[in-house]
Amino acid sequence: MFDLDAEIAAWRRPLEAIRSLLDDDMKLAGGRGFSDELDDSSGGTKTGGVIVNETLARTFGIDDPIGADLPFTPNGNTYRIVGVVSDFHFRSLNEHIEPAIIAPIADYWNSYIIAKLNSADYDAAIDAMSASWSATVPDAPFDYFFLDEAFDAFYRGPHRLAQVFGAFSTIAIVIACLGLFGLATYTAHQRVREIGIRKVLGASVSGVVTLLTSDFLKLIAVSFVVAAPLAWIAMNSWLTTSRIASQSVP
């Protein structure tokens, strides 16, 4: 049985979820994380504390970000940078890393709530959260998605494109092999007498095979010389437009 109250109690401190991410998944490059004692939430009456990524500091030209105020007010309140995290991908790996701000949950900048489930019974957990949501905000529908599915959607298009290219490449290779096999069979049939005479005169099997395949090997070599540079140019062009090619992935 999923105990929603117990799950909420385990995360009753509003900064616990963000602190867990900083401990487990993010690297603090400078400053500090959020603190319950210092109360980094703005409350609309004082300066709040935020953690930013390195890209935001570079984008806004903040050379010494620790202790600096944000050059904008996301929700009308003033915020001071208390920590900087190393850049991490929070969108597709094919996209540039964008400026990011991590704020205390009490400020409610976004309309999403992230829930980390310790229970293996996801259906019961979702039912419990849906009931609690409906009781708290009955006018708002309860809609949810799993984070791994959201990340999977980032790469669904390229994955399908790769499958299509793979399928058509396989078909093209099969057709080419069938054509090559038919051409080889036709050539061998046309040169049956020549092959017989050469065998009588003492030609070896390897010599006859070389005689029959030399023309095909020349065609294959020419095809490779033409196709290899084109394939390299196409792949290099794709990697150039792909953001991951010019970034190190944390």
C-alpha positions as CSV (number, residue, x, y, z in Angstrom):
1,M,0.0,0.0,0.0
2,F,1.5,3.4,-1.0
3,D,1.6,5.8,1.9
4,L,1.4,9.3,0.4
5,D,1.7,11.0,3.8
6,A,4.9,9.1,4.5
7,E,6.3,10.1,1.1
8,I,5.4,13.8,1.8
9,A,7.0,13.6,5.3
10,A,10.2,12.3,3.8
11,W,10.3,15.4,1.5
12,R,8.7,17.8,3.9
13,R,11.6,20.2,3.7
14,P,11.1,22.2,0.5
15,L,14.8,22.3,-0.4
16,E,15.4,18.5,0.1
17,A,14.6,17.6,-3.5
18,I,17.0,20.2,-4.9
19,R,19.7,19.3,-2.4
20,S,19.3,15.6,-3.4
21,L,19.9,16.6,-7.1
22,L,23.0,18.6,-6.2
23,D,24.4,15.7,-4.2
24,D,23.6,12.9,-6.7
25,D,23.4,14.4,-10.2
26,M,24.9,17.9,-10.4
27,K,28.4,19.2,-9.6
28,L,28.6,22.4,-7.7
29,A,31.3,24.5,-9.3
30,G,31.2,27.3,-6.8
31,G,29.4,28.8,-3.9
32,R,26.9,26.7,-1.9
33,G,23.7,24.8,-2.2
34,F,20.4,25.9,-0.6
35,S,20.1,26.1,3.1
36,D,17.1,25.7,5.4
37,E,18.8,27.8,8.0
38,L,19.4,30.7,5.6
39,D,16.0,30.4,4.0
40,D,16.8,31.1,0.4
41,S,13.2,31.6,-0.7
42,S,12.3,35.2,-1.5
43,G,8.8,35.2,0.1
44,G,8.1,38.3,-2.1
45,T,9.6,40.5,0.6
46,K,13.4,40.0,0.5
47,T,16.2,38.9,-1.7
48,G,16.1,35.2,-2.5
49,G,18.9,32.9,-3.3
50,V,19.3,31.0,-6.6
51,I,21.7,28.6,-8.1
52,V,22.7,29.1,-11.8
53,N,24.6,27.1,-14.3
54,E,27.9,28.3,-15.9
55,T,26.2,29.1,-19.2
56,L,24.0,31.7,-17.5
57,A,27.0,33.4,-15.9
58,R,28.8,33.5,-19.3
59,T,25.7,34.7,-21.2
60,F,25.2,37.7,-18.9
61,G,28.9,38.4,-18.5
62,I,29.0,37.8,-14.8
63,D,32.7,37.2,-14.0
64,D,32.2,36.7,-10.3
65,P,28.7,35.3,-9.9
66,I,28.7,34.3,-6.2
67,G,26.9,37.1,-4.4
68,A,25.9,38.9,-7.6
69,D,22.2,39.8,-8.2
70,L,20.4,38.3,-11.2
71,P,20.3,40.9,-14.0
72,F,16.5,40.3,-14.3
73,T,13.6,39.4,-12.0
74,P,11.8,36.3,-13.2
75,N,8.8,36.8,-10.9
76,G,9.2,40.4,-9.8
77,N,11.4,39.5,-6.8
78,T,15.1,40.1,-6.4
79,Y,17.4,37.1,-6.4
80,R,21.1,36.8,-5.5
81,I,23.3,34.0,-6.9
82,V,24.5,31.7,-4.0
83,G,25.9,28.9,-6.1
84,V,27.0,27.8,-9.6
85,V,26.6,24.3,-11.0
86,S,28.6,22.9,-13.8
87,D,26.7,22.8,-17.1
88,F,24.5,19.8,-17.6
89,H,22.1,18.8,-20.3
90,F,18.4,19.3,-19.4
91,R,17.2,19.1,-23.0
92,S,18.2,17.0,-26.0
93,L,22.0,16.3,-26.3
94,N,21.7,17.7,-29.8
95,E,20.9,21.2,-28.4
96,H,23.1,23.8,-26.9
97,I,23.1,24.0,-23.1
98,E,20.9,27.0,-22.2
99,P,21.1,29.3,-19.2
100,A,19.4,27.6,-16.2
101,I,18.2,28.9,-12.8
102,I,17.5,26.6,-9.9
103,A,15.3,28.3,-7.3
104,P,13.7,27.2,-4.0
105,I,10.5,25.3,-4.5
106,A,8.7,27.9,-2.2
107,D,9.0,30.5,-5.0
108,Y,6.9,28.4,-7.4
109,W,8.2,29.7,-10.7
110,N,7.0,26.7,-12.7
111,S,3.8,24.8,-13.0
112,Y,5.4,21.4,-12.6
113,I,6.0,19.4,-9.4
114,I,8.7,16.7,-9.5
115,A,7.9,13.6,-7.4
116,K,10.6,11.0,-6.6
117,L,8.8,7.8,-5.9
118,N,10.4,5.2,-3.6
119,S,7.6,2.8,-4.0
120,A,7.6,0.1,-6.7
121,D,3.8,0.3,-7.0
122,Y,3.6,3.1,-9.4
123,D,-0.2,2.7,-10.0
124,A,-1.0,3.0,-6.3
125,A,1.4,6.0,-6.0
126,I,-0.3,7.8,-8.9
127,D,-3.8,7.1,-7.6
128,A,-2.8,8.5,-4.2
129,M,-1.3,11.6,-5.7
130,S,-4.3,12.1,-8.0
131,A,-6.7,11.9,-5.0
132,S,-4.5,14.3,-3.0
133,W,-4.3,16.7,-6.0
134,S,-8.1,16.6,-6.6
135,A,-8.7,17.4,-2.9
136,T,-6.3,20.3,-2.9
137,V,-6.9,21.9,-6.3
138,P,-10.2,20.4,-7.6
139,D,-10.5,22.9,-10.5
140,A,-7.1,21.9,-12.0
141,P,-6.8,18.5,-13.8
142,F,-4.2,16.0,-12.6
143,D,-1.8,15.4,-15.5
144,Y,1.5,13.6,-15.1
145,F,4.3,12.0,-17.1
146,F,7.4,10.1,-16.3
147,L,10.7,11.9,-16.7
148,D,12.4,9.0,-18.7
149,E,9.5,9.2,-21.2
150,A,10.1,12.9,-21.6
151,F,13.8,12.4,-22.3
152,D,13.0,9.5,-24.7
153,A,10.8,11.9,-26.7
154,F,13.8,14.1,-27.3
155,Y,15.4,11.3,-29.4
156,R,12.4,9.6,-30.8
157,G,12.6,11.5,-34.1
158,P,16.3,10.8,-34.8
159,H,15.8,7.1,-33.7
160,R,13.0,6.7,-36.2
161,L,15.1,8.4,-38.9
162,A,17.9,6.0,-38.2
163,Q,15.5,3.0,-38.5
164,V,14.2,4.3,-41.8
165,F,17.8,4.8,-43.2
166,G,18.8,1.4,-41.9
167,A,15.8,-0.3,-43.6
168,F,16.4,1.4,-46.9
169,S,20.1,0.8,-46.7
170,T,19.5,-2.9,-46.2
171,I,17.1,-3.1,-49.2
172,A,19.6,-1.2,-51.3
173,I,22.4,-3.6,-50.3
174,V,20.3,-6.7,-51.0
175,I,19.3,-5.4,-54.5
176,A,22.9,-4.5,-55.3
177,C,24.1,-8.0,-54.2
178,L,21.3,-9.7,-56.3
179,G,22.4,-7.6,-59.3
180,L,26.0,-8.4,-58.8
181,F,25.2,-12.1,-58.4
182,G,23.2,-12.1,-61.6
183,L,25.9,-10.3,-63.5
184,A,28.6,-12.7,-62.3
185,T,26.4,-15.7,-63.2
186,Y,25.8,-14.3,-66.7
187,T,29.5,-13.6,-67.2
188,A,30.5,-17.0,-66.1
189,H,28.0,-18.6,-68.4
190,Q,29.3,-16.6,-71.4
191,R,32.9,-17.7,-70.7
192,V,32.3,-21.4,-70.1
193,R,34.4,-22.4,-73.1
194,E,37.2,-20.0,-72.3
195,I,37.3,-21.4,-68.7
196,G,37.4,-24.9,-70.1
197,I,40.3,-24.1,-72.4
198,R,42.2,-22.4,-69.7
199,K,41.8,-25.4,-67.4
200,V,43.0,-27.7,-70.1
201,L,46.0,-25.5,-70.6
202,G,46.8,-25.8,-66.8
203,A,45.2,-22.7,-65.3
204,S,44.6,-22.9,-61.6
205,V,41.3,-22.5,-59.8
206,S,42.6,-19.2,-58.2
207,G,43.6,-18.0,-61.6
208,V,40.2,-18.6,-63.1
209,V,38.5,-17.0,-60.1
210,T,40.7,-14.0,-60.5
211,L,39.9,-13.8,-64.2
212,L,36.1,-13.8,-63.4
213,T,36.2,-11.4,-60.5
214,S,38.7,-8.8,-61.6
215,D,36.2,-6.8,-63.5
216,F,33.7,-6.8,-60.6
217,L,36.5,-5.9,-58.1
218,K,37.4,-2.9,-60.2
219,L,33.8,-1.7,-60.2
220,I,33.6,-2.2,-56.4
221,A,36.8,-0.3,-56.0
222,V,35.6,2.6,-58.1
223,S,32.3,2.6,-56.2
224,F,34.1,2.8,-52.9
225,V,36.4,5.6,-54.0
226,V,33.3,7.6,-55.1
227,A,31.0,6.7,-52.1
228,A,33.5,7.0,-49.2
229,P,34.2,10.7,-49.6
230,L,30.5,11.4,-50.1
231,A,29.6,9.4,-47.0
232,W,32.3,11.3,-45.0
233,I,31.1,14.7,-46.2
234,A,27.5,13.8,-45.3
235,M,28.4,12.5,-41.9
236,N,30.7,15.4,-41.1
237,S,28.0,17.8,-42.1
238,W,25.5,16.1,-39.8
239,L,28.0,16.1,-36.9
240,T,28.7,19.8,-37.5
241,T,25.0,20.6,-37.1
242,S,24.7,18.3,-34.1
243,R,25.4,20.2,-30.9
244,I,26.8,17.2,-29.1
245,A,29.7,17.1,-31.6
246,S,31.2,20.3,-30.2
247,Q,30.4,19.8,-26.5
248,S,31.6,17.4,-23.8
249,V,28.7,15.6,-22.3
250,P,28.6,15.5,-18.5
